[in-house]
């Protein structure tokens, strides 16, 4: 099969298209013909060597995919040939841990494109327990914009952040794929949402998702804007995908007893803040990765009902994986960037 591979760490130029062995659907697995694979920011970090220096080359990136079942392995009962499906971005490598929840905390949890073969390929083999039926009725390139951004948003906003109706929520980077989804998830739960974005285009994207206030986090009056919007209370929950030198602003934007959900490091991996701002006001910092397979179907139903709407920037063939990474890394993409392995 064809796949976009990297043979070393580096910039977008390290990609090439290669013929690699087609995976085999083992017992309890399905072989999925990949019709669309989303390019996630984590893929960019892995390619650069920022996540690990221990990859075996050639390496296939890609966390998630949508497609159809091409082969059904022995003992598979949940799927049939031709079923439209969505694959989870990771799962435990030990089948004994398949029932571990949250799955991301299982001792052998592994991610596609990191410990597991990625989805920038024409086929992937997946245990049936970590495959979701796609009943949205939407084209595959549209559905491909959903898995990681929506599952990341659902986990951060609903499960870890505990957002409920009437809450004031701050979502950083509302122009990003995950930020865009996080705004919609919070709105669907009945919350009021403010967001941050640096460019005019990103601010427009955040507003289109439902943010009623969009400001530049670099603005010296950022916390004043948030205070005014919340009538001096501060937000109930902040969804922080930035980290870095903006993290202290996030803490200061949260009300007494509020929650900061850390789910990314777009502004840097190291943060510095006055610890007194945390414990005197009993604020909480919680980490978030991604949701479990059981959390996704209900939100896919909201996609089908157009409550949650994916946003696509472009679709590209595997041969343009480097260009796809350039768009994502430079923040020039105005929506999801999708690779089409059969184009």
C-alpha positions in Angstrom: 0.0 0.0 0.0 1.0 3.6 -0.3 1.9 5.8 2.7 3.4 9.1 3.4 6.5 8.3 5.5 9.3 10.2 7.2 12.8 8.7 7.3 14.2 11.2 9.8 13.1 14.0 12.1 12.9 17.5 10.6 10.8 19.9 8.7 7.9 19.2 6.3 10.4 18.4 3.6 11.2 15.0 5.2 8.0 13.4 3.8 8.0 11.0 0.9 5.5 8.6 -0.5 6.5 4.9 -0.2 5.2 1.4 -0.8 5.0 -0.4 2.5 3.4 -3.7 3.5 -0.4 -3.6 3.9 -1.3 -4.5 7.5 -3.2 -7.7 8.3 -6.4 -7.8 10.3 -5.7 -10.1 13.1 -8.2 -11.8 15.4 -10.7 -9.3 16.7 -9.5 -6.6 14.3 -10.8 -4.9 11.1 -8.7 -3.6 8.3 -9.9 -0.1 7.5 -9.5 1.4 4.0 -8.6 5.0 4.9 -10.6 7.6 3.0 -9.4 10.6 5.0 -6.8 11.3 7.6 -6.7 14.6 9.6 -3.4 16.4 10.0 -3.1 17.2 13.7 -0.7 19.6 15.4 0.7 16.6 17.4 1.8 15.1 14.1 3.9 18.2 13.5 5.5 17.9 17.0 6.2 14.2 16.4 7.8 14.9 13.0 10.1 17.5 14.6 11.2 15.1 17.3 9.6 17.2 20.0 7.7 14.3 21.5 10.2 11.4 21.3 13.5 10.7 19.7 12.8 7.0 19.6 11.0 6.3 16.4 11.8 3.5 14.0 12.1 4.8 10.4 10.5 4.8 8.0 7.7 6.1 10.2 4.0 6.7 9.3 2.3 9.6 11.1 -1.4 10.2 11.7 -3.6 9.9 14.7 -7.1 9.3 13.3 -8.9 8.2 10.2 -12.3 7.7 8.6 -12.9 5.0 6.1 -14.7 1.7 5.4 -14.1 -1.8 6.6 -12.1 -3.7 3.9 -11.4 -6.9 5.8 -13.0 -8.5 8.9 -10.7 -10.5 11.1 -11.6 -13.7 12.9 -14.0 -13.2 15.7 -15.2 -9.8 14.7 -18.9 -9.3 15.6 -19.4 -5.6 15.5 -18.7 -4.7 11.9 -19.2 -6.0 8.4 -17.5 -5.4 5.1 -18.2 -1.9 3.7 -19.3 -0.4 7.0 -18.3 3.3 7.3 -16.2 3.8 10.4 -14.0 6.2 12.4 -10.9 4.9 14.2 -9.8 6.0 17.6 -6.4 7.8 17.9 -5.1 5.2 20.3 -5.7 2.2 22.5 -3.9 -0.2 24.9 -1.5 -2.6 23.2 -2.4 -5.3 25.7 -5.9 -6.6 25.0 -6.4 -7.3 28.7 -6.5 -3.5 29.1 -9.2 -2.8 26.5 -11.7 -2.2 29.2 -9.5 0.2 31.1 -11.1 3.6 31.6 -10.0 6.2 30.8 -8.2 4.2 28.2 -5.4 6.9 28.0 -4.3 5.9 31.5 -4.0 2.2 30.7 -0.4 1.1 31.3 0.1 0.1 27.7 -1.9 2.9 26.1 -0.4 3.7 22.7 -1.1 6.3 20.1 -1.3 6.1 16.3 1.5 7.8 14.6 3.7 7.5 17.7 3.9 4.0 19.2 1.4 2.5 16.6 1.5 2.8 12.8 -0.2 6.0 11.7 -3.1 6.8 9.4 -1.2 8.6 6.5 -1.7 5.4 4.6 -4.2 3.5 2.5 -5.0 1.0 5.2 -4.9 0.6 9.0 -5.7 -2.5 11.2 -7.6 -1.7 14.3 -9.2 -3.7 17.2 -13.0 -3.7 16.8 -13.3 -2.2 20.3 -11.7 1.0 19.1 -13.7 1.6 15.9 -16.8 3.7 15.8 -19.6 3.4 13.3 -20.0 6.5 11.1 -23.7 7.2 10.9 -23.3 10.9 10.2 -24.2 10.6 6.5 -21.5 13.2 5.7 -18.7 12.8 3.1 -15.6 11.1 4.4 -13.4 14.2 4.0 -15.8 16.2 6.2 -16.0 13.4 8.8 -12.2 13.3 8.8 -12.1 16.7 10.4 -13.8 15.3 13.5 -12.1 12.6 15.5 -9.1 14.1 17.3 -10.4 17.7 17.6 -13.9 16.6 18.7 -12.7 13.9 21.1 -10.1 16.2 22.6 -12.7 19.0 23.0 -15.3 16.6 24.6 -12.8 15.3 27.1 -11.4 18.8 28.0 -14.7 20.6 28.2 -17.2 18.1 29.4 -15.4 15.3 31.2 -12.4 17.1 32.7 -13.7 20.6 32.8 -17.2 19.6 33.9 -18.7 22.5 32.0 -22.4 22.9 32.5 -25.2 25.2 31.4 -24.7 28.8 32.4 -20.9 28.5 32.9 -18.6 31.2 31.6 -15.9 29.4 29.6 -12.6 30.6 28.1 -11.3 28.7 25.1 -7.8 29.6 23.9 -6.9 29.4 20.2 -10.4 29.4 18.9 -9.2 29.5 15.3 -7.5 26.1 15.7 -9.3 22.8 14.9 -9.5 21.8 18.6 -10.3 25.3 19.7 -13.1 25.6 17.1 -14.6 22.3 18.3 -14.2 23.2 22.0 -16.2 26.4 21.5 -19.0 24.4 19.9 -19.0 21.7 22.6 -19.2 24.3 25.4 -22.0 26.1 23.6 -23.9 22.8 23.1 -23.6 22.2 26.9 -25.3 25.6 27.4 -22.2 27.6 28.4 -21.2 31.1 27.4 -17.9 31.2 25.6 -15.0 33.7 25.2 -12.0 32.9 23.1 -8.6 34.1 22.0 -7.0 34.4 18.6 -4.2 36.5 17.2 -5.1 36.9 13.5 -8.2 38.5 12.0 -9.0 35.2 10.3 -8.7 33.2 13.5 -10.9 35.7 15.4 -13.6 35.3 12.7 -13.3 31.5 13.0 -13.8 31.6 16.7 -16.8 34.0 16.4 -18.3 31.7 13.8 -18.0 28.8 16.2 -20.1 30.7 18.8 -17.6 32.7 20.9 -19.4 36.0 22.0 -16.0 37.6 23.0 -12.8 37.1 21.1 -9.6 38.9 22.2 -5.9 38.6 21.6 -4.3 36.9 24.5 -1.2 39.1 24.0 -3.3 42.2 24.6 -2.2 44.0 27.8 -5.8 44.3 28.8 -6.7 40.7 28.2 -7.7 40.0 31.8 -9.6 43.2 32.0 -11.7 42.1 29.0 -12.4 38.8 30.7 -13.3 40.4 34.0 -15.7 42.8 32.3 -17.3 40.0 30.3 -17.9 38.0 33.5 -19.0 41.0 35.5 -15.9 40.7 37.7 -16.2 37.0 38.5 -13.8 35.4 36.2 -14.5 32.3 34.1 -15.7 29.0 35.6 -13.5 27.0 33.3 -10.5 27.8 31.0 -9.5 25.4 28.2 -5.8 26.1 27.7 -4.1 24.7 24.6 -1.3 27.3 24.8 0.8 26.8 27.9 4.0 28.9 27.8 4.1 32.5 28.9 0.3 32.9 28.6 -0.5 30.3 31.2 -0.4 32.8 34.1 -3.0 35.0 32.3 -5.2 31.9 32.0 -5.0 31.3 35.8 -5.8 34.9 36.5 -8.8 34.8 34.2 -10.4 32.0 36.2 -12.7 32.6 39.2 -12.1 31.5 42.8 -12.6 27.8 42.8 -12.4 27.6 39.0 -10.8 25.1 36.8 -7.9 25.3 34.3 -7.8 22.4 31.8 -4.3 22.1 30.3 -4.5 20.3 26.9 -1.7 21.7 24.8 1.5 23.7 24.5 1.2 25.8 21.4 3.0 28.7 23.2 5.6 26.5 24.9 6.1 23.5 27.2 7.3 25.5 30.2 5.1 27.7 32.3 5.8 30.1 35.1 3.2 31.5 37.5 2.8 32.7 41.1 1.6 29.7 43.0 -0.3 31.9 45.5 -2.7 32.7 42.7 -3.6 29.0 42.8 -3.9 27.9 46.4 -5.3 31.0 48.0 -8.2 30.9 45.6 -8.4 27.1 45.5 -8.1 27.0 41.7 -7.5 23.6 40.0 -5.2 22.7 37.1 -6.3 19.5 35.4 -4.7 17.7 32.5 -6.7 16.4 29.5 -5.8 14.2 26.5 -8.7 12.6 24.7 -12.1 11.0 25.2 -13.0 7.3 25.4 -14.7 5.4 22.6 -18.0 5.4 24.4 -18.1 9.2 24.6 -18.1 9.8 20.9 -21.3 8.5 19.4 -23.6 11.0 21.2 -21.5 13.9 19.8 -21.5 12.4 16.4 -25.3 12.5 16.6 -25.0 16.3 17.2 -22.8 16.5 14.1 -25.5 14.7 12.1 -28.1 17.3 13.5 -25.7 20.1 12.6 -25.3 21.3 16.2 -21.6 20.6 15.8 -20.1 21.6 12.5 -16.7 20.7 11.2 -14.7 23.3 9.3 -12.5 22.2 6.4 -9.6 24.2 4.9 -8.4 21.8 2.2 -7.9 18.2 1.2 -4.5 17.0 -0.2 -3.0 13.8 -1.5 -0.4 11.9 0.4 2.3 13.4 -1.9 1.5 16.8 -0.4 1.8 15.7 3.3 4.6 18.2 3.6 2.4 21.1 2.4 -0.3 19.9 4.8 2.1 20.1 7.7 3.3 23.6 6.7 -0.3 24.8 6.7 -1.0 23.4 10.2 2.4 24.5 11.7 2.2 28.0 10.4 -1.4 28.5 11.6 -2.4 29.5 8.1 -5.1 26.8 7.8 -8.6 28.2 8.3 -9.9 24.8 9.2 -9.0 21.1 9.1 -6.4 19.9 6.7 -7.2 16.4 5.4 -5.0 13.9 3.6 -6.7 11.6 1.0 -4.7 8.4 0.6 -6.5 7.3 -2.5 -6.3 10.7 -4.4 
